[in-house]
């Protein structure tokens, strides 16, 4: 069974799509099977993966609106991860979903069909708390939140946490905050350090140790339809996302090991 992340933050420009594309490529480099789902009508994750969104025959819109089997919409990228692409058609789904039964769980229903095919499924959410984002949160087991270390970002974070809590209570009790990722990180800025300390105090171990720096190569890569790992493997941005992938897989391995130990047979003396 795959681990499903929704990469979400209603604030735009914080590196959601950059994180989705580069984390997907980095997990593949760590020998993991990955599906990236573009759930943003802008289709930036699709273009950043080297797929022309204007030429799509099938997309995430068809999966949500018509319950098309996901495998029919999925394509394989040059970087080795699979992609359920998106384009502007997806904006219609947001309106259509409002009139459908089970509208919050359409994506969750679809992913049941492919969950065993992947180690990780990563969902790129739009920069708003709309029905598309709710579908992602209902389908996911965890939320990865990219954010810049600035005070306005902290204010927006509280709204997202409220939404996550509402989804937990109404539709997906297993949903949790998987991790907070600091993006466009500049340690020379005192504000960055102040906000980073606050995040550490509040989120503790859920704050990833890996920080994604401001990096020109990271910003250039999408215009070539490539993750930074394929565009310039030696760049600081590519190295940072490789480190993030390593941190995530180590966390998951440790969690699985603890789970197996806890679910093992009880000692004889305890069982008697």
C-alpha positions as CSV (number, residue, x, y, z in Angstrom):
1,X,0.0,0.0,0.0
2,X,1.3,3.4,-0.9
3,X,1.9,6.4,1.3
4,X,-0.2,9.3,0.1
5,X,0.9,12.9,0.6
6,X,-1.1,16.1,-0.2
7,X,1.3,18.9,-0.7
8,X,-0.8,21.9,0.3
9,X,-0.7,25.5,1.3
10,X,-3.4,28.0,0.3
11,X,-0.7,30.7,0.0
12,X,0.7,30.8,-3.5
13,X,4.4,31.0,-4.4
14,X,5.7,28.9,-1.5
15,X,7.1,26.1,-3.6
16,X,4.3,23.5,-3.7
17,X,4.8,22.5,-7.3
18,X,8.5,22.7,-7.1
19,X,8.4,20.4,-4.1
20,X,6.1,17.9,-5.8
21,X,8.2,17.6,-9.0
22,X,11.6,17.5,-7.3
23,X,10.5,15.3,-4.4
24,X,9.0,12.8,-6.9
25,X,12.2,12.7,-8.9
26,X,14.3,12.4,-5.8
27,X,12.2,9.5,-4.4
28,X,12.7,7.7,-7.7
29,X,16.4,8.2,-7.3
30,X,16.0,6.5,-4.0
31,X,14.5,3.5,-5.8
32,X,10.9,4.2,-4.9
33,X,7.8,3.9,-7.1
34,X,6.1,7.3,-7.3
35,X,2.9,8.7,-8.7
36,X,2.5,12.5,-8.9
37,X,-1.0,13.8,-9.2
38,X,-1.4,17.3,-10.6
39,X,-4.6,18.6,-9.0
40,X,-4.0,22.3,-10.0
41,X,-5.8,23.6,-13.1
42,X,-2.7,25.7,-13.9
43,X,-1.0,22.4,-14.8
44,X,2.4,23.6,-13.6
45,X,3.5,20.2,-12.2
46,X,2.5,18.7,-15.6
47,X,4.6,21.2,-17.6
48,X,7.5,20.9,-15.0
49,X,7.5,17.2,-15.6
50,X,8.0,17.6,-19.3
51,X,4.4,16.9,-20.4
52,X,2.6,19.4,-22.7
53,X,-0.7,20.2,-20.9
54,X,-2.2,21.5,-24.1
55,X,-2.0,18.1,-25.8
56,X,-3.6,16.0,-23.1
57,X,-6.3,13.6,-24.1
58,X,-7.1,12.5,-20.6
59,X,-6.3,14.1,-17.3
60,X,-7.1,14.3,-13.6
61,X,-10.3,16.1,-14.6
62,X,-11.6,12.9,-16.2
63,X,-10.7,10.8,-13.2
64,X,-12.6,13.2,-10.8
65,X,-15.5,14.1,-13.0
66,X,-16.2,10.8,-14.8
67,X,-14.5,8.3,-12.4
68,X,-12.2,7.3,-15.3
69,X,-9.9,4.5,-14.2
70,X,-6.7,6.3,-13.1
71,X,-4.4,4.1,-15.2
72,X,-5.9,5.4,-18.4
73,X,-4.9,9.0,-17.5
74,X,-1.5,8.2,-16.0
75,X,1.7,8.8,-18.1
76,X,5.3,8.0,-17.3
77,X,7.8,10.9,-17.3
78,X,11.3,11.0,-18.5
79,X,12.4,11.3,-14.8
80,X,10.9,7.9,-14.0
81,X,7.9,8.8,-12.0
82,X,4.3,8.4,-13.2
83,X,2.1,11.5,-13.5
84,X,-1.6,12.0,-13.6
85,X,-1.5,15.3,-15.5
86,X,-3.8,18.4,-15.4
87,X,-4.8,21.4,-17.5
88,X,-7.4,24.1,-17.4
89,X,-10.2,21.5,-17.8
90,X,-9.8,20.8,-14.1
91,X,-11.2,24.2,-13.2
92,X,-14.6,22.8,-14.4
93,X,-14.4,19.9,-12.0
94,X,-14.4,22.2,-9.1
95,X,-17.8,23.5,-10.1
96,X,-19.2,20.1,-11.2
97,X,-18.1,18.4,-8.0
98,X,-20.4,20.6,-5.9
99,X,-23.4,18.8,-7.4
100,X,-22.1,15.2,-7.1
101,X,-22.8,12.7,-4.4
102,X,-19.6,11.8,-2.4
103,X,-17.9,14.8,-4.0
104,X,-15.2,15.0,-1.2
105,X,-14.1,11.4,-1.8
106,X,-13.9,11.1,-5.6
107,X,-10.1,11.1,-5.7
108,X,-10.0,8.6,-2.8
109,X,-12.3,6.2,-4.6
110,X,-10.1,6.4,-7.7
111,X,-6.8,5.9,-6.0
112,X,-7.9,2.6,-4.5
113,X,-7.4,1.1,-7.9
114,X,-3.6,2.1,-8.1
115,X,-2.5,2.3,-4.5
116,X,-0.7,-1.0,-4.5
117,X,1.3,0.1,-7.6
118,X,3.3,2.8,-5.8
119,X,5.4,3.4,-2.7
120,X,4.4,7.1,-2.7
121,X,1.6,9.1,-4.2
122,X,2.1,12.8,-4.1
123,X,-0.8,15.3,-4.8
124,X,0.0,18.8,-5.9
125,X,-2.9,20.9,-4.6
126,X,-4.1,24.3,-5.9
127,X,-3.2,27.4,-3.9
128,X,-6.7,27.6,-2.3
129,X,-8.8,25.7,0.1
130,X,-11.4,24.6,-2.5
131,X,-13.1,21.3,-3.4
132,X,-10.0,20.1,-5.3
133,X,-7.9,20.5,-2.1
134,X,-10.6,18.9,0.0
135,X,-10.5,15.9,-2.4
136,X,-6.7,15.7,-1.9
137,X,-7.0,15.9,1.9
138,X,-9.7,13.2,1.9
139,X,-7.5,10.9,-0.2
140,X,-4.2,11.5,1.7
141,X,-2.8,10.0,4.9
142,X,-0.6,13.0,5.5
143,X,-0.1,16.7,4.5
144,X,3.3,18.0,3.6
145,X,3.2,21.8,4.0
146,X,5.9,23.9,2.2
147,X,6.2,27.4,3.6
148,X,8.5,30.4,3.6
149,X,9.9,31.6,6.9
150,X,7.9,34.8,7.1
151,X,5.1,36.0,9.4
152,X,2.4,36.2,6.8
153,X,3.1,32.5,6.1
154,X,2.5,31.7,9.7
155,X,-1.0,33.4,9.6
156,X,-1.9,31.4,6.5
157,X,-0.7,28.2,8.2
158,X,-3.3,28.5,10.9
159,X,-6.1,28.5,8.3
160,X,-4.7,25.4,6.7
161,X,-4.5,23.6,10.0
162,X,-8.1,24.5,10.7
163,X,-9.1,23.0,7.4
164,X,-7.1,19.8,8.1
165,X,-8.9,19.5,11.5
166,X,-12.3,19.9,9.8
167,X,-11.5,17.2,7.2
168,X,-10.2,14.9,10.0
169,X,-13.5,15.3,11.9
170,X,-15.8,15.0,8.9
171,X,-14.2,12.6,6.4
172,X,-10.7,11.4,7.0
173,X,-9.8,10.6,10.7
174,X,-6.4,9.2,9.7
175,X,-5.3,12.5,8.1
176,X,-2.3,14.1,9.9
177,X,0.4,16.8,9.3
178,X,3.2,14.7,7.8
179,X,5.7,17.5,7.9
180,X,6.5,21.2,7.5
181,X,9.1,22.1,4.9
182,X,10.9,25.4,4.9
183,X,11.4,26.6,1.4
184,X,13.3,29.5,-0.2
185,X,15.4,29.4,3.0
186,X,18.0,32.0,3.6
187,X,19.8,31.5,6.9
188,X,21.4,35.0,6.7
189,X,18.0,36.6,7.3
190,X,17.2,37.1,11.0
191,X,13.4,36.9,10.3
192,X,14.0,33.5,8.7
193,X,15.7,32.3,11.9
194,X,13.0,33.7,14.1
195,X,10.1,32.1,12.2
196,X,12.1,28.9,11.9
197,X,12.5,28.8,15.7
198,X,8.8,29.3,16.2
199,X,8.0,26.4,13.8
200,X,10.4,24.2,15.6
201,X,8.8,25.0,19.0
202,X,5.3,24.3,17.7
203,X,5.8,21.4,15.4
204,X,8.8,19.7,16.9
205,X,9.7,16.5,14.9
206,X,7.2,17.3,12.3
207,X,9.4,20.1,11.0
208,X,11.8,18.6,8.5
209,X,15.4,19.1,9.2
210,X,16.0,19.6,5.5
211,X,15.6,23.2,4.3
212,X,15.2,24.1,0.6
213,X,17.4,27.1,-0.3
214,X,16.8,29.8,-2.7
215,X,18.5,28.5,-5.8
216,X,18.7,29.8,-9.4
217,X,18.9,26.3,-10.9
218,X,15.8,25.2,-9.0
219,X,13.9,28.2,-10.5
220,X,15.2,27.5,-14.0
221,X,14.5,23.8,-14.2
222,X,10.7,24.1,-14.8
223,X,11.2,26.1,-18.0
224,X,13.0,23.1,-19.4
225,X,10.3,20.6,-18.3
226,X,12.7,18.9,-15.9
227,X,13.2,18.4,-12.1
228,X,16.4,20.1,-10.9
229,X,17.9,16.6,-10.4
230,X,17.8,16.1,-14.2
231,X,18.6,19.8,-15.0
232,X,21.6,20.2,-12.8
233,X,22.2,17.4,-10.3
234,X,25.0,19.2,-8.5
235,X,22.9,22.3,-7.8
236,X,22.0,23.1,-4.2
237,X,18.3,22.8,-4.9
238,X,18.7,19.3,-6.3
239,X,20.9,18.2,-3.4
240,X,18.4,19.6,-0.9
241,X,15.5,17.6,-2.4
242,X,17.6,14.5,-2.5
243,X,18.2,15.1,1.2
244,X,14.5,15.6,1.8
245,X,13.6,12.3,0.0
246,X,16.2,10.6,2.2
247,X,14.8,12.1,5.4
248,X,11.2,11.0,4.4
249,X,12.2,7.4,3.6
250,X,14.2,7.1,6.8
251,X,11.3,8.4,8.8
252,X,8.9,5.9,7.1
253,X,11.4,3.0,7.6
254,X,11.7,3.8,11.3
255,X,7.9,4.1,11.7
256,X,7.3,0.8,9.9
257,X,10.0,-0.9,12.1
258,X,8.4,0.4,15.3
259,X,5.0,-0.7,14.1
260,X,6.2,-4.2,13.3
261,X,7.8,-4.4,16.8
262,X,4.7,-3.3,18.5
263,X,2.5,-5.7,16.6
264,X,4.7,-8.7,17.2
265,X,3.9,-11.6,19.5
266,X,3.8,-10.9,23.2
267,X,6.4,-12.5,25.5
268,X,5.3,-15.9,26.9
269,X,5.2,-14.6,30.5
270,X,3.0,-11.6,29.4
271,X,0.6,-13.9,27.3
272,X,0.0,-16.3,30.2
